Amino acid sequence: MGHRHGDEPLLELKDLCVSFTSSTGTVEAVRNVNLTIYPGQSVAIVGESGSGKSTTAMAVIGLLPGTGKVTGGEILYKGKDISKLSSREMEAYRGSEIGLVPQDPMSNLNPVWRIGTQIKESLKANNIATGAEADKRVAELLEEAGLPDAERRAKQYPHEFSGGMRQRALIGMGLAARPNLLIADEPTSALDVTVQKQILDHLGTLASDLGNAVLFITHDLGLAAERAEHLVVMHRGRIVESGPSLDILRHPQHPYTQRLVKAAPSLASARIRSAQEQGIETAELLSHSAEKIPDEEVIRVENLTKVFDIRGAKGSKKKFKAVDDVTFGLRKGTTLALVGESGSGKSTVANMILNLLDPTSGKVYYKGTDLSTLNRRELFEMRRKLQVVFQNPYGSLDPMYSIYRCIEEPLKVHKVGNRKERENRVAELLDMVAMPRSTMRRYTNELSGGQRQRIAVARALALNPEVIVLDEAVSALDVLVQNQILQLMADLQDELDLSYLFITHDLAVVRQTADEIVVMKQGQIVESGTADEIFAGAKEAYTRDLIDSVPGLGIELGATI
């Protein structure tokens, strides 16, 4: 898909600088960025939160948030500098020349309008079609975006759509005016891998059919390399490296890019895979080896079933089986990954193990004790042994509590030690998760996501538990941070002989962490085995699909990085 020389660039950024002003002064979010995109080309900007990647994209489409301003350089679109245009003048470009697929489908759709109406508005705004012609076009766009039964779908509201369907509707809107350049800002970060793959495949096909250029903004190197021919790596507002995708993955020059390539879970999985194919001893690649899986089970789940009553049409009662006859065991000191897409029932299983939900039938045993036979007092004691770290470090820590109180709380509730002893224990826990002791006096809103997740881990460790349930515990974090937390969890597991139940939809992470894997689909277990068995020879098409959807897993890296 190379451009013919003699083609004019579609978009050229020359020494672009973007700043935000705050009460404390000016923050340079983007510094001297240079970037060229030719017609029909796909380019990805990769970087972590705060690297300036989204700011760059928003500057191009003239939608900088808050006090953001282009303070230097040019944004040339088809040769014309559009960075100085007024917002009225920019409207001529937005949608019809430059389309946007925003990051979060929930906040970018109006909850009280039907999906069809929202797409129709974007057609009207770009003077493409009105009236009956527009209705027909709406259905076409939805079909094009991979939503079957489009006419009925157009009459539905956003809450009736799944995350993947909403994202498709947004892609339909982004492409409604057939823009020459489509900016996709983390278009799939909130979605399951299989849905993500469909959506990216779909974007790719549309781009090649319509000949539009695509600018991807993402923090996932594997995804970027698989979907874009050209990569630009941003770090702290600057471009540190750019070039053809595979060159960058195979021979990263800048130390930051090298760190990213090393940390990307999908690429780590690719390394493990190529090493195994070459018969290289993978012990140094995989910290877990099959010999050390012991027989002793800390948790045993037998024939677990959960049925929810849901209201069907006209108030008729329907039953929904969220978990259907699930049986597995978590062995002491190991990590079991419970994998599946949204709606597979994996979190419901976790909640029954944590005793937050009662099973409809079936049993949960902790070291041979049936949890349903315990009285309240015994359950309370039991709680000390089972702790949990949730997905969202923002929601699980109380912003009104200092970090000290957050970590101390479980100790107080379980009446452990006196004040002095508790203080020592909190200090010790902060050491364990590699946070400075001075953090005690701070509040959660002063910490980054990765730091909050460390505090959540410290809090989970406060009572010396034996089992920790990690519910999507790293999926909201950047790769480098994710990598640090996983490393921390692995070290703590070895040191304290912890058993982990890891609930996730991200198989790349599972490859790095799990000893055993249980795959769930629609409430049932479709496959289980050791990590090596499942990655080497998954029997079920569903599991193979999940593995094949991991972005960047198929990229040949060579085992030297």
N, C-alpha and C positions, 0 to 999 in steps of 0.2 A: 504494500500500500504506500510505497514511497511517493513523494511528490515529484512532479516533473520540474526540472530546473526551468526557470522562466515563469513558473507559477508565482504570482504575488503571494506573500504571506497573508493569511486571513487575519491573524492577530499578532501584534508585536508589542511586547512590553519593553520599554527602554528605561533602564535605571529607575524603575518605579519605587517611590517611597510613600508609605502611608503612616500617618501618626494619629494617635488618640490623645486628647488633652484631658487631664483630670485635675482635681484640686491640687495635686502634688506636683504637677508639671506635665511634660510631654513624654509619651511613650512611643518609640518608633517600633511599629509592629512589622513593617515590611521595609527592608533597606536595600536599595539599588538592585531590584530584581530585573533580570533580563530573560526574556522567554519568547520563542517564536512558534506559532502554530500555523501549519499550512492547511489548505482546504482538504477535508477528508482524513486528516491525520488524527491519531489518538495520543494524547499526552497525559501523564499523571503527575500530580504534585504530591509527594509523600513527605509526611512529617508528623510529629506528635502534637498534642494540644499545645497551643501557644507558639507554634513554629511560624505562624503567619500564613499558612496555606489557604485557609478559608478567607482570610482578609484579602489576599491577593485576588481570589475568585470574585468576592463581593465588590472589589474595586472595579473589576472589568465590567460588571453588570450594573454598576452605579448604585449599589444598595449597601453602602457601608453603614454599619450600625452606629448609633450614638454620635459621639464627637469625631468619628473617623473621617479623615480628609486625605486626599492625595496631595502630598506636600512636595513632590518632586518627580521628574521623569514624565514619560508619555505612555498612553495606552493607545496604540494605533490599531484601529479596526478597519480593514480594507484601505489602509493608508491614511485614514483620518484620525486625528487625536480626539478621542471621545472623553478624555479625563476632565476636560474643562467645561463640558456641556452642562446646562442647567437640568434639573430633574425633569422639566417639561420636554426638553430636547431629547433626553435619554429615553423617554417613553417610545420614541420612534424605533429604537433599537431593541428595547427589552421585549422578549417574547417573539418578535418577528425575525430579528437577526440573531439575537443571543438568547437561547432558552436556558431555563434553570430547573434542575430536579433537586429540590432542597432535601436536607438531611432527615428531618423528622416528620413522617407523614401525618402524625396526629395533630401537631400544632399548625400544619400548613393547609389543613382542609377545614372549612367552616362546618362545625358539627350540626348546624341547624338547616343547612342546605342539602338538597339531594346532590349526589355526585354528578349526575348529568347536568344539572343547572350550573354547577361550578365550572365544568368544562365549557359549557355554552358561553358563560361569561368571558372566558379567556378567548373564545373564538370571536365574540362580539368586540372585545377590546382591541383585537388585532384586525378588525374589519375583514374577517375571513368568510363568515357565513352568518345569516340570520334566519329566523323562522324555521320552516320545515327542513330547509336545506341544512341548518345547524343541527337539528335533531338527528338527521341521517349521519352527519359528520361525527357527532358525539359517539354514536354507536360504532362507527368505523374506527375511531380512535381507541375506544375501549377494547374492541376486538384486536386491533393492532397491538395494543399493550398486553395482549395475552389474557384478556378476561372474557371467557365464553359467556354466551347468554347475555350479550351486552345490553339489549333493550331493557330487560328486566333489571339488570344491575344499575343502569343509569337512574332508575327510580329510587334506588336505595340510598340510605344515609351512611356517612362514614363509619358510624359505630357498628353497622352491619357487615362491614368489610374486615377481613383479617389484615394484619400489618403488611403482608406481602401484596394483598389486593390494593390497599391504599397507596402503596408505593407505586404500583402499576398505574393507578389512576393519575398520580402526579406525573409519571413519565408521559402519559397520554397528554396531559396539560402542557408539559414542557415542550412537547414536540408538535403541539396543535398547529402552531404557525409555521411549521417547517423551517426552524432557524438554521443558519449555516454553522452555528457553533452551539453546542449543548454543554453546559457546565453541570456536572453531576457531583454534588457536594456530599461525600460520605453517603451515597444513595442507599447503601444496604447495611449500615452498621447495626441497625436494630433488628435485622432479620435472621432467620435460620439459614444455615449454609445452603440447603437445597433450594430454598426460595431465592436466596441471594444469587445462586448460579443461574437460575432461570431468568432472573431479572437482568443480570449482566449479559447473559447470552442474547437476550432480547434487545438490550440497548445496542449491543455490538452489531446484531443483524440490521437493526433499523439504521444505525449509523452508516453501515456499508451500503444498504439499499438506497438511502436518501443522500448519501455522499456528504453528510455533515461531519464536521470535526467534533471530537469530544474531548473535554478537559475534565479528567477525574481528579477529585480531591479525596485523599484517603490516608489513613495511618497504617494501612496494611500493605507491606511491601510485596507479599506474595500476590495479592489481588492486583496491585498496580502492574507487576511485571507480566501477569497473565493477560491483562486487558489492554495495556497501552504499549505502543511501539517505542515511545520515548519517555524517559523518567527524569523528573527533576526532584532532587532531595532538598528540603528546606529545614533549617535549624535556626531557631532564634532570629527569624526575620530575614535570613540570608539564604541564597542558594549555595549549598556547599558542593554540590556535584550534579552534573546532568549528562545525559547521553542515551544511547539505545538501551532498552530495558535489560536485555540479557547480559550485555557487557557490564552493566553496573552490578548485577547480581553476582556474576561470576568473578569479577575483578574490581570490587569496590576500592576506590582510592582513598577517600577521606575517612579518617578514624570514626567519625559519627556514622557514616554509611556502613562501615564495617561492623559497628556495634548493632546497627539496625538489622543487617543481614544475619548476624549471629543470633539475635534475639527473636526474630520472627518465627512464631511457632510452626507455621506451615513449612518454612524452609528447614527448620530443625528436623521436622518429620521427613522431609525430602532427603536430608543428610543421612538419617538413620536408615531410610529405605535403600539409598544407593550403597551405603556401607554393607548392609546385609546382603544385597545382591552380589557385591564383590567378595562376600565372605570375610570381610574385615571383622576382627573381634570388636563387637559393639559395646563391650563392658564400659569403655570410657564414655561412650555416647549415652548409654542408658544407665542411669544410676541404679535402676531396679533390675534384678535378674531373677530368672524363674526359680533358682534353687531356694531363694529365701522365703517363698510363700509358705507360711506355717499352716498347720491344720486347724489350730484353735480359732473358733469363730466368736467374735465379740457380739455381732448382731446377726440374727437369723430372721428372715422374713418368710412366713409360710402362707401360701394361698391368699395373699392380701387382696382384698376387693373393696372398692369404694364406689358407692352409687349415690349420685346427687339427684334430688328432685328438681326438675326445671319446669317452668310453665311452658306448655306448648301453645299451639294456636288456640284462640278463644278460651284461654285459661285452663285447657285440659292438662292434667298432670302427666308429665313424661318423666321417665327415669333415664339418667345418663350415667353409663359406667365409665368413670374416669380411670379407674384402675381395675384390672380384670385378672384375678388369679395369679398374682405375682409371687415368685419364690426365688430367693437368693441369699447368700451369706457373705458377710464382710469379715475377712480374716484379720487377726490381730497384727497390728504393725504394718498393714498394707493399705494401698489405695484402691478403692473400687470406684470406677466411673460409671455413673448411670446416665446414659446418653439417649437423646431423642430430640425431636423438634418441639416447638411450642405445642402444647395440647397433647403431648404423648403420655402425660400422667406422671412424669418423673418427679415434679415438685410435690404432687399430691402424696406420692410414696414417701418422700422425705418428711412431709408434715406429719404423716402417721407414725414414722419412726421417732420423730421428735415429740410425739404425743400432743401435737397441736390440733390433730384431727383424729376422731375415732374411726377405726375401720368398720365397714359394713359387715365384713366377715374376714376370717383369717387372723393370723397372730403375728405379733412382733416379739421376738425374744431378745433380751439383753443378757449375755452370758448364761443362757439357759433359763432365765426367769421370764415368764410370760408377763408382759407389761400390763395386760388387762386385769391381772389378779392383784395388782398392788393397790393399797389404799392411798389416800392423799399424802400422808406423811412419807410413806415409802417412795412414792413418785417424786416428791420434793427432793429426797436424798439421791434418787436416781438421776435427777436433772444435773447434778454436779458432774456426772460422768459423760454426759452427752451435751456438746455445745454446738453452736452454729455460727457461720459467717455468711451473711447474705450478699446478694449481688450489689445492692446499692449502698455504698458507704455513706451516702448523704442521708439516707432515710433511717439507717439503723443506729445512729448515734444521736443522743439528745443534744441539740444545739445550746440548750440552757445550762448544760453541765460542763464543767471544766473537764479536760482530758483525765485528770486525776479522778474525778467523781465517776466518769464513765467506766474506768477500769476497776475502781474500787467497789462499785455497786454490787456486782455478784458476790463479793466477799462479805459485804454487809448483810445482804439478804440471807446468806447462808451462815451468818454469825461466825465468820472465821477470824480468829485473832483479835487483839485489841488495836487501838488506833495506830500505835507505833509499828506493830507487826504488819498491819495492812499497808502502811506507808512504805515499809521496806519491800513488801511483796510487789507493790505497784512499780517501784523503782527497778526491781529485778525483771519484771515483765517488760518494761520499756527497753531494758538492755536486750532481752531475748528477741525482740522484734527490731533491734537496731535503730531505736529512736532515742535521741538525747533525753536525759532525765528532766531537763528544763521544760520539755514539752508539757509536763504535768500541769503547769499553770496556765496553759493556753486553752483556747476553745476550738471546737471542731471546724467552725467556719474559717479559721485561720490556716487550715491545713489543706494540702492538695488531695485529690482522690486516692492516690497511692498511699499517702501518709495516713489518711483516715482508715484505709483498709488495714494497715499495720496495727492501728489502735484497735480495730474490731478483732483482729487476730489476738492481740494481747488480752483483750477482755475475755475472749473465748477460752484462753489458756489459764485465766485467773484461778480457777478451781481445780487445776490439775486433771482435766478430763481425760478419758481414754479414747473417746470417739469425737471427731469434729465433722459436722456436715458442712460442706462448702457448696452453697447454692449459687451457681454462676458467679463465684466469688471474684473472678478476675475479668469478666466479660466487659465491664464498663471502663477498663483501664487501657492506657496506651501500651504498645508492645514492650517497650523497655521496662516500664513499671511492672507490667504483668509478669515479665520474666523475673524481675527481682522478687516479687511476692511468691511466685512458684518456687524459686530457689530457696527462699526463706522457709516455706512450708515443708520442702523436702528435708532441709537441715533439721528443722524442729521435729519432724517425724522420726528421723534417725536417732536424734538425741533423747527424745521423750517416749519413744516407742508408741507413737500415736497411730490410730487407725482413721483413715479419711474416707468419707463417702462424698464423692465429687459429682455434683449434679450439673450437667452442662450440655450445650448443643454444639460446642466447639471441639471437633475431633482433633484438630492440630494440637491443642493444649493437652488433650487426653493422651496423645502419643507420647508426650514428654513426661507425663506424671503417673499414669495408671499402671497398676499391676494386672488388674482384671477389669473387664468391661462387660456391662449388661446393657443391651440395646433395647429401648422401648419404642413401641409404635402403637398409637391409639389404645393405650391402657394395657397392652400385653407385652411380654418379653418376646422379641423375635429371635434374639441370638445372644449368647454369652460365651465368654472364654477369656484366656489371658490376652493381654494387649498384643503380644507378638502373633498369636494365632489369628486374632481378628484382623490385624493389619496385613498379615501375610496372605490369609485366605478366607475372607469373610464368605459365609455360605449364602447369606440372604442378599437378594438384589437391593433391598432397602439399605442394608448396612454398607454395601459397596457404593451405593449412590451417595450416602453421607460422606464416605471417605473420598470419593472422587470429586465431591463438591468443594473440598478444602482448597481455597485458592492457592495456586503456586505449588501444590504438592507434586504435580507432574513435571515441574521444571528440572531439567538436568543440571546439577550444580557442580558435580565433581566433588570428591569427599575431602577436599583440602582446606576449605574455609575454616 
